[in-house]
Amino acid sequence: MKRFIYIFFATLLTMMWLGINVYADEYDGLDFDYGSVLVQLKPQITDAVSMCSDPFEELNISDAKCIFGDDTSSISLFSDKTEPIIYVLDLENPSRENVIDTIEKLKAMPNIEYAEPNYNVYEFSEPNDTYYQNGKQAVLDLIGAKKLWDFDIDCSDVAVGVMDSGIQTNHEDLIDNIWVNTGEIVGDGIDNDGNGYIDDIYGWNCGDSNGDVSYVDEHGVR
């Protein structure tokens, strides 16, 4: 009997250890906040789930902040919802292990769409572009383009089509990178490549039906 008990507890401890390590491997190498988790409720829940009298206390959650969806004053993870809602849940005892444990408990709840770590986000380096630094390209901040300056990506085989009122083909950032139709001979007035457009060296001016794509009225890609 004692031998059976020893084997039972040894097996149980092994299973618990393996379970913990499965979770640890899933989150290994990820950079996230140890004091919070993200959770989204499933939309159009028909059955309210009664887990316990105080689910936040059971999960060691100190606070819940709605970051997307219906920002109600009364927050319950176990109420019927008609639209997806995303919360940041703050943990009472911040630690990597508590984050993982809380996520696994949340995933097991039938009315949870997903639960995941609250990943850390960092600002990338400042662009060294002259026009950005002098304030003439402030729009880069609005579209999040600053993040791309830390990446070195070979896009030499990618052609980007631009729809605008024109383009400054001799701009220092464009002159060595702009697409050129090598099937055309500049200025000979002949549709050399037979595509129906004469002298479409850098593209086509649809407004004036010619190959002059230079910008007008101080607007365009430049």
TORKOL-608347 format. One record per atom (N, C-alpha, C, CB): x, y, z. Coordinates in steps of 0.05 Angstrom, whole numbers, padded with zeros to 5 digits, always signed. Glycine has a CB too. Example, Ala and Ser with C-alpha at 12.3 -4.5 7.8 and 13.67 -1.06 7.14 Angstrom:
+00264-00114+00156 +00246-00090+00156 +00264-00066+00156 +00226-00089+00181 +00257-00045+00142 +00273-00021+00143 +00258+00001+00157 +00282-00012+00114 
//
This chain:
+00017-00024+00000 +00000+00000+00000 +00017+00025+00000 -00019+00000+00024 +00039+00025+00018 +00056+00048+00019 +00070+00052-00008 +00077+00044+00041 +00077+00030-00021 +00091+00032-00047 +00072+00045-00067 +00099+00004-00057 +00046+00038-00066 +00026+00050-00084 +00024+00080-00080 -00001+00037-00081 +00024+00088-00054 +00021+00116-00047 +00045+00132-00057 +00018+00120-00016 +00069+00120-00053 +00094+00134-00062 +00093+00138-00092 +00119+00118-00054 +00085+00116-00106 +00084+00118-00136 +00063+00139-00145 +00077+00090-00148 +00041+00139-00131 +00019+00158-00137 +00029+00187-00135 -00005+00153-00119 +00041+00193-00111 +00050+00221-00107 +00073+00228-00125 +00058+00224-00078 +00090+00209-00131 +00112+00214-00150 +00102+00220-00178 +00132+00190-00151 +00081+00205-00186 +00069+00210-00212 +00055+00237-00213 +00049+00188-00219 +00041+00243-00191 +00027+00269-00189 +00046+00292-00191 +00010+00270-00164 +00068+00291-00176 +00088+00312-00176 +00101+00315-00203 +00109+00307-00155 +00105+00292-00216 +00117+00293-00243 +00098+00307-00263 +00124+00265-00253 +00072+00300-00261 +00052+00312-00279 +00050+00342-00274 +00025+00298-00275 +00051+00350-00248 +00050+00378-00242 +00074+00393-00253 +00047+00383-00212 +00097+00381-00250 +00122+00393-00260 +00122+00396-00290 +00146+00377-00251 +00112+00375-00303 +00111+00375-00333 +00091+00397-00342 +00103+00348-00344 +00068+00399-00327 +00048+00419-00335 +00059+00447-00332 +00024+00416-00317 +00073+00453-00311 +00085+00479-00307 +00105+00485-00329 +00099+00481-00280 +00121+00465-00336 +00141+00470-00356 +00130+00472-00384 +00161+00447-00356 +00107+00460-00389 +00094+00464-00415 +00086+00493-00418 +00069+00445-00418 +00074+00504-00396 +00066+00532-00397 +00091+00550-00399 +00050+00539-00372 +00112+00543-00384 +00136+00559-00385 +00148+00559-00413 +00157+00548-00365 +00148+00537-00426 +00160+00535-00453 +00144+00553-00472 +00160+00507-00463 +00117+00553-00469 +00100+00569-00487 +00106+00599-00485 +00070+00564-00480 +00114+00608-00462 +00119+00637-00458 +00149+00643-00455 +00105+00646-00433 +00166+00623-00460 +00195+00626-00458 +00205+00646-00478 +00209+00599-00461 +00221+00665-00469 +00233+00685-00486 +00215+00709-00493 +00240+00672-00511 +00190+00709-00483 +00172+00731-00489 +00176+00753-00469 +00142+00721-00489 +00173+00778-00477 +00177+00801-00460 +00150+00813-00454 +00196+00822-00474 +00141+00809-00429 +00115+00819-00422 +00115+00830-00393 +00093+00798-00425 +00094+00845-00387 +00091+00857-00360 +00084+00835-00340 +00070+00879-00360 +00098+00834-00317 +00093+00814-00297 +00070+00821-00278 +00118+00809-00281 +00058+00844-00282 +00037+00853-00264 +00009+00855-00276 +00044+00880-00254 +00006+00846-00301 -00021+00848-00314 -00024+00827-00336 -00025+00876-00324 -00049+00823-00344 -00054+00805-00367 -00077+00818-00384 -00063+00776-00358 -00079+00810-00409 -00100+00820-00426 -00121+00798-00430 -00089+00829-00454 -00146+00805-00430 -00167+00785-00433 -00190+00797-00450 -00178+00776-00406 -00202+00781-00467 -00225+00789-00482 -00248+00769-00478 -00218+00791-00512 -00272+00780-00473 -00295+00764-00469 -00306+00755-00496 -00317+00779-00454 -00319+00732-00497 -00331+00723-00522 -00356+00739-00527 -00339+00692-00520 -00362+00746-00552 -00386+00761-00559 -00411+00744-00558 -00383+00774-00586 -00433+00756-00552 -00459+00743-00553 -00461+00718-00536 -00467+00736-00582 -00453+00721-00511 -00454+00699-00492 -00483+00695-00483 -00436+00704-00467 -00493+00670-00484 -00521+00665-00478 -00524+00655-00449 -00532+00644-00497 -00503+00642-00438 -00505+00632-00411 -00484+00645-00393 -00502+00601-00410 -00494+00658-00372 -00475+00670-00353 -00462+00648-00337 -00489+00691-00334 -00437+00649-00333 -00422+00628-00318 -00418+00637-00289 -00395+00622-00332 -00428+00621-00271 -00424+00628-00242 -00401+00611-00232 -00450+00622-00226 -00377+00624-00230 -00353+00609-00222 -00350+00610-00191 -00329+00621-00235 -00354+00633-00180 -00353+00637-00151 -00363+00664-00144 -00323+00633-00140 -00365+00671-00119 -00377+00696-00111 -00360+00720-00118 -00382+00696-00081 -00334+00716-00118 -00316+00738-00125 -00293+00728-00142 -00304+00751-00099 -00298+00727-00169 -00278+00715-00187 -00251+00731-00187 -00289+00715-00215 -00253+00757-00184 -00228+00773-00184 -00210+00765-00160 -00234+00803-00183 -00223+00760-00137 -00208+00752-00114 -00195+00725-00117 -00225+00753-00089 -00210+00707-00129 -00200+00680-00134 -00176+00680-00153 -00222+00662-00145 -00176+00698-00172 -00154+00700-00192 -00132+00719-00183 -00165+00708-00219 -00135+00730-00158 -00115+00749-00148 -00112+00774-00166 -00088+00735-00145 -00136+00784-00175 -00136+00807-00192 -00144+00831-00176 -00156+00804-00216 -00128+00852-00176 -00133+00876-00160 -00150+00897-00174 -00107+00888-00151 -00148+00897-00201 -00163+00918-00216 -00167+00909-00244 -00148+00945-00215 -00188+00919-00257 -00193+00913-00285 -00200+00939-00300 -00217+00893-00288 -00185+00944-00321 -00190+00968-00337 -00198+00961-00365 -00164+00986-00337 -00221+00971-00374 -00230+00966-00401 -00214+00983-00420 -00260+00972-00404 -00201+00971-00440 -00186+00986-00460 -00198+00985-00487 -00157+00976-00461 -00219+00969-00491 -00233+00968-00517 -00261+00957-00512 -00217+00951-00537 -00280+00970-00524 -00308+00960-00522 -00324+00977-00503 -00308+00931-00513 -00344+00965-00491 -00363+00978-00474 -00351+00984-00446 -00389+00962-00470 -00343+01009-00441 -00330+01016-00416 -00351+01021-00395 -00312+01041-00420 -00359+01000-00381 -00380+01002-00361 -00367+01006-00334 -00399+00978-00361 -00382+01017-00315 -00372+01022-00288 -00372+00996-00272 -00388+01043-00274 -00391+00978-00278 -00392+00953-00264 -00380+00931-00282 -00422+00946-00257 -00357+00921-00274 -00342+00902-00290 -00345+00874-00278 -00312+00909-00292 -00354+00855-00294 -00355+00827-00286 -00346+00809-00309 -00383+00819-00275 -00328+00792-00304 -00319+00774-00325 -00340+00753-00331 -00293+00760-00317 -00361+00751-00314 -00379+00729-00316 -00408+00738-00323 -00379+00713-00291 -00410+00762-00334 -00436+00772-00342 -00440+00768-00372 -00439+00802-00335 -00466+00767-00380 -00472+00764-00408 -00463+00790-00423 -00502+00760-00413 -00450+00786-00446 -00441+00809-00462 -00450+00805-00491 -00410+00811-00461 -00455+00827-00505 -00464+00826-00532 -00442+00835-00552 -00489+00843-00536 -00420+00844-00542 -00398+00852-00560 -00371+00846-00547 -00400+00883-00566 -00351+00841-00563 -00325+00835-00550 -00314+00859-00535 -00305+00827-00572 -00304+00853-00511 -00293+00874-00494 -00266+00864-00484 -00312+00880-00470 -00246+00882-00484 -00219+00875-00477 -00211+00890-00451 -00199+00881-00499 -00200+00876-00432 -00192+00887-00407 -00162+00883-00402 -00208+00875-00384 -00150+00901-00387 -00124+00897-00374 -00130+00890-00345 -00105+00922-00377 -00122+00866-00337 -00126+00858-00309 -00100+00861-00294 -00137+00829-00308 -00100+00876-00272 -00077+00880-00255 -00076+00858-00234 -00077+00908-00242 -00053+00846-00230 -00050+00824-00211 -00041+00835-00184 -00029+00804-00221 -00052+00823-00162 -00044+00831-00135 -00015+00825-00129 -00063+00818-00115 -00006+00802-00139 +00022+00794-00134 +00036+00790-00160 +00022+00767-00117 +00048+00812-00170 +00062+00811-00196 +00085+00791-00197 +00071+00838-00204 +00085+00774-00217 +00107+00756-00221 +00102+00741-00248 +00111+00735-00198 +00123+00732-00260 +00120+00717-00285 +00102+00693-00282 +00148+00709-00296 +00107+00678-00260 +00091+00654-00255 +00062+00660-00251 +00102+00639-00230 +00055+00682-00237 +00027+00689-00232 +00013+00697-00258 +00025+00711-00212 +00028+00711-00276 +00017+00718-00302 +00009+00693-00317 +00037+00735-00318 +00028+00674-00319 +00023+00649-00333 +00000+00633-00321 +00048+00632-00334 +00000+00631-00294 -00021+00616-00280 -00049+00629-00285 -00015+00615-00250 -00050+00656-00283 -00075+00670-00287 -00086+00666-00316 -00072+00700-00281 -00068+00668-00335 -00075+00664-00363 -00087+00636-00368 -00051+00668-00382 -00075+00616-00357 -00084+00589-00360 -00112+00585-00347 -00064+00568-00349 -00116+00597-00324 -00142+00596-00311 -00164+00610-00328 -00141+00608-00283 -00157+00633-00338 -00176+00648-00355 -00182+00633-00380 -00164+00675-00362 -00163+00620-00392 -00167+00605-00417 -00187+00582-00413 -00141+00594-00428 -00188+00572-00388 -00206+00549-00382 -00235+00558-00378 -00196+00535-00357 -00239+00584-00376 -00267+00594-00372 -00281+00595-00399 -00266+00621-00359 -00306+00585-00401 -00320+00583-00426 -00328+00609-00439 -00344+00566-00422 -00329+00631-00423 -00337+00656-00435 -00314+00675-00441 -00357+00670-00416 -00289+00664-00441 -00265+00679-00448 -00257+00673-00476 -00243+00673-00428 -00255+00694-00493 -00246+00690-00520 -00217+00685-00521 -00253+00715-00537 -00201+00701-00507 -00172+00695-00505 -00161+00710-00481 -00158+00704-00531 -00139+00700-00471 -00124+00713-00450 -00095+00710-00458 -00129+00700-00421 -00080+00732-00454 -00052+00732-00462 -00036+00752-00446 -00049+00738-00492 -00009+00749-00447 +00007+00769-00432 +00003+00797-00443 +00037+00761-00433 +00009+00816-00426 +00009+00844-00434 +00037+00851-00443 -00001+00863-00410 +00042+00848-00469 +00069+00850-00479 +00080+00878-00476 +00070+00841-00508 +00106+00880-00469 +00119+00906-00468 +00124+00917-00496 +00146+00903-00452 +00120+00943-00499 +00124+00956-00524 +00144+00978-00521 +00097+00968-00535 +00163+00979-00539 +00185+00998-00536 +00186+01017-00561 +00212+00984-00533 +00194+01042-00557 +00197+01060-00579 +00224+01055-00592 +00195+01090-00569 +00223+01055-00619 +00247+01051-00634 +00263+01077-00637 +00241+01039-00662 +00286+01075-00650 +00304+01098-00652 +00292+01119-00670 +00331+01090-00662 +00302+01143-00667 +00293+01166-00684 +00304+01163-00712 +00302+01193-00671 +00288+01170-00732 +00298+01170-00760 +00320+01191-00763 +00275+01176-00780 +00340+01184-00780 +00361+01204-00785 +00356+01220-00811 +00388+01189-00788 +00332+01218-00821 +00325+01232-00845 +00324+01263-00840 +00297+01223-00855 +00337+01278-00857 +00339+01307-00853 +00312+01320-00852 +00355+01319-00876 +00293+01311-00869 +00267+01324-00870 +00250+01316-00846 +00253+01316-00895 +00256+01294-00833 +00242+01287-00808 +00252+01304-00785 +00245+01257-00801 +00279+01307-00784 +00291+01321-00762 +00285+01351-00763 +00321+01318-00763 +00280+01362-00787 +00273+01391-00788 +00243+01396-00787 +00285+01403-00813 +00228+01375-00782 +00199+01378-00778 +00182+01377-00802 +00194+01403-00764 +00194+01373-00826 +00178+01374-00850 +00164+01347-00856 +00196+01381-00874 +00171+01326-00841 +00158+01300-00845 +00145+01290-00819 +00178+01279-00855 +00131+01308-00806 +00118+01302-00780 +00097+01280-00784 +00104+01326-00769 +00088+01275-00808 +00067+01255-00813 +00078+01227-00806 +00058+01256-00841 +00105+01224-00806 +00117+01198-00800 +00109+01188-00772 +00147+01199-00803 +00106+01207-00754 +00097+01200-00727 +00068+01190-00727 +00100+01224-00708 +00052+01203-00743 +00024+01196-00744 +00018+01168-00755 +00009+01216-00761 +00035+01159-00773 +00031+01132-00785 +00049+01111-00773 +00035+01134-00815 +00064+01118-00753 +00081+01099-00739 +00105+01090-00755 +00066+01075-00732 +00114+01106-00775 +00136+01099-00792 +00163+01099-00779 +00137+01117-00816 +00165+01112-00756 +00191+01113-00741 +00202+01086-00735 +00188+01129-00716 +00183+01067-00730 +00192+01040-00723 +00208+01026-00744 +00167+01023-00716 +00204+01034-00769 +00218+01020-00791 +00248+01027-00793 +00204+01027-00817 +00256+01049-00780 +00284+01057-00783 +00303+01037-00770 +00287+01084-00770 +00294+01020-00752 +00311+01001-00739 +00313+00974-00755 +00301+00995-00711 +00300+00973-00778 +00300+00948-00794 +00314+00953-00820 +00271+00938-00799 +00331+00934-00828 +00345+00935-00853 +00333+00913-00871 +00376+00931-00850 +00315+00921-00888 +00300+00902-00905 +00306+00907-00934 +00270+00904-00899 +00313+00887-00949 +00319+00889-00977 +00292+00888-00993 +00338+00867-00987 +00284+00911-01004 +00259+00913-01019 +00266+00920-01048 +00240+00934-01007 +00290+00913-01057 +00298+00920-01084 +00281+00908-01106 +00327+00912-01089 +00267+00886-01100 +00250+00873-01120 +00221+00880-01117 +00254+00843-01118 +00215+00900-01100 +00188+00909-01095 +00183+00936-01109 +00182+00911-01065 +00161+00937-01125 +00153+00962-01137 +00128+00973-01123 +00148+00958-01168 +00129+00998-01114 +00107+01010-01100 +00093+01029-01118 +00116+01024-01074 +00067+01025-01123 +00051+01043-01139 +00040+01066-01123 +00028+01028-01153 +00043+01090-01133 +00034+01114-01119 +00012+01128-01135 +00058+01133-01113 -00010+01133-01122 -00032+01148-01134 -00033+01175-01120 -00060+01133-01131 -00024+01196-01135 -00023+01223-01123 -00024+01243-01146 +00003+01227-01106 -00022+01268-01140 -00022+01289-01161 +00005+01292-01174 -00031+01315-01149 +00024+01276-01167 +00050+01277-01179 +00072+01267-01161 +00056+01305-01188 +00097+01267-01172 +00119+01257-01156 +00145+01272-01164 +00123+01227-01160 +00162+01279-01145 +00187+01292-01150 +00208+01271-01157 +00196+01311-01126 +00211+01265-01182 +00228+01243-01190 +00258+01248-01185 +00224+01238-01220 +00266+01273-01181 +00294+01279-01176 +00300+01283-01147 +00303+01303-01192 +00281+01276-01129 +00285+01279-01100 +00308+01260-01092 +00259+01272-01084 +00325+01270-01073 +00349+01254-01066 +00342+01227-01054 +00365+01270-01046 +00319+01224-01042 +00311+01197-01032 +00298+01179-01053 +00292+01201-01009 +00291+01191-01076 +00277+01176-01096 +00293+01171-01121 +00252+01191-01104 +00311+01189-01128 +00324+01188-01154 +00339+01161-01159 +00344+01211-01156 +00350+01149-01138 +00364+01124-01142 +00347+01100-01136 +00388+01123-01123 +00322+01104-01129 +00304+01082-01121 +00278+01081-01137 +00298+01084-01092 +00272+01102-01151 +00247+01103-01165 +00246+01082-01188 +00242+01131-01176 +00222+01071-01192 +00219+01052-01214 +00221+01066-01241 +00191+01038-01212 +00235+01052-01259 +00239+01063-01286 +00230+01042-01307 +00268+01071-01291 +00214+01051-01325 +00205+01033-01347 +00227+01031-01368 +00178+01043-01360 +00243+01010-01366 +00266+01007-01384 +00257+01000-01413 +00284+00986-01374 +00232+00995-01416 +00222+00988-01443 +00216+01013-01460 +00197+00972-01441 +00219+01037-01448 +00214+01062-01462 +00239+01077-01467 +00194+01079-01446 +00240+01092-01489 +00262+01110-01495 +00253+01138-01489 +00272+01107-01525 +00268+01152-01472 +00259+01178-01462 +00256+01198-01485 +00279+01189-01441 +00232+01210-01486 +00227+01233-01504 +00225+01227-01534 +00247+01252-01500 +00223+01202-01542 +00222+01197-01571 +00194+01197-01582 +00235+01170-01578 +00174+01201-01564 +00146+01203-01573 +00135+01177-01584 +00144+01224-01594 +00147+01154-01577 +00138+01128-01588 +00132+01110-01564 +00160+01115-01606 +00111+01094-01568 +00104+01074-01548 +00122+01049-01552 +00074+01066-01549 +00147+01051-01542 +00167+01030-01548 +00159+01003-01537 +00193+01039-01537 +00147+01001-01514 +00141+00975-01503 +00113+00965-01510 +00143+00977-01473 +00099+00981-01525 +00073+00972-01536 +00051+00968-01515 +00076+00947-01551 +00053+00983-01493 +00033+00979-01472 +00010+00999-01474 +00045+00981-01444 +00010+01016-01495 -00011+01035-01499 -00005+01062-01487 -00036+01025-01487 +00018+01066-01475 +00025+01092-01463 +00052+01101-01474 +00026+01089-01432 +00053+01125-01484 +00078+01136-01496 +00095+01150-01475 +00071+01156-01519 +00120+01142-01474 +00140+01154-01456 +00131+01153-01427 +00144+01183-01464 +00120+01130-01419 +00113+01127-01391 +00137+01117-01376 +00089+01107-01388 +00157+01134-01372 +00183+01127-01360 +00179+01121-01330 +00203+01150-01364 +00166+01139-01316 +00162+01135-01287 +00133+01129-01280 +00171+01160-01273 +00116+01126-01299 +00088+01122-01294 +00071+01137-01314 +00081+01130-01265 +00047+01143-01306 +00029+01156-01325 +00012+01178-01312 +00010+01136-01338 +00009+01200-01325 -00007+01222-01316 -00035+01218-01327 +00005+01250-01325 -00053+01208-01310 -00080+01202-01320 -00097+01227-01324 -00094+01184-01299 -00089+01248-01311 -00104+01273-01315 -00099+01286-01342 -00097+01293-01293 -00073+01287-01350 -00066+01299-01376 -00060+01279-01398 -00043+01318-01372 -00063+01253-01391 -00058+01232-01411 -00030+01234-01424 -00079+01232-01433 -00010+01237-01407 +00018+01237-01417 +00037+01225-01396 +00027+01266-01425 +00062+01224-01402 +00082+01213-01384 +00094+01232-01364 +00103+01200-01399 +00084+01256-01362 +00095+01276-01344 +00082+01272-01316 +00090+01305-01354 +00097+01260-01298 +00085+01254-01271 +00095+01274-01250 +00093+01226-01263 +00107+01296-01258 +00116+01316-01238 +00093+01328-01224 +00133+01338-01252 +00098+01335-01198 +00076+01345-01182 +00070+01375-01188 +00082+01341-01152 +00046+01383-01182 +00037+01410-01186 +00024+01421-01160 +00018+01413-01210 +00022+01447-01159 +00008+01460-01137 +00019+01452-01109 -00022+01453-01138 +00046+01449-01108 +00059+01443-01083 +00049+01418-01069 +00057+01467-01064 +00038+01400-01084 +00028+01375-01072 +00038+01351-01088 -00004+01375-01071 +00042+01329-01075 +00051+01305-01089 +00071+01291-01072 +00062+01312-01116 +00083+01269-01082 +00103+01253-01068 +00130+01266-01073 +00102+01223-01078 +00142+01276-01052 +00168+01289-01055 +00183+01290-01028 +00165+01318-01065 
//
